[in-house]
């Protein structure tokens, strides 16, 4: 009996299934965290949420690494450019959409239908692009700065975890810009916010770069 080799379509579907499982696991992580349902000052993100994220790190990485990742399809660097459609940039958008979906389900006036629509359209669109991604530049989002972050990742799972949790802390802290009247905020709070957000944005960029690099450096599983 001759068994046909998997086609690129079958490989793409397997990768999409992997990223959908990654999305489910990410939502489970968010469900486990003490995320406040109303906007909070910066101190909340730094003193309550960040330590909770760090406490989940070891177990979170174990669960991510337990998800079998199929071999990427397009591992060859092509002569044609991929623009912003790199794994790093797509993963950044992927994690932000997952955080937005969670917020739609739980914050303010919960809207499960809108959350479902977000996943069915935008998130699945990103998942499809991730499944077909090919290697590109890992530093598209780099900035000219003297700031340095503590971002490190020995594998794809750690890079993904770092990007997901960094974007979560940024999402939670920046609510003050969109909901509160920042002109009434104390000077010290604004100064602390600007300092922290600048450093966090550099960390986010570093994790985008690490996500791109580690995804292509490892194969099989989610190591």
WOJO-V6792 format. One record per helix or strand of 3 or more residues. SS is the DSSP state (hx for helix, st for strand). FROM is the first residue (numbers start at 1). TO is the last residue. If there is no record, write none. Layout:
[[SS FROM TO] [SS FROM TO]]
This chain:
[[hx 8 32] [hx 42 65] [hx 87 106] [hx 112 131] [hx 156 173] [hx 175 179] [hx 182 184] [hx 187 217]]
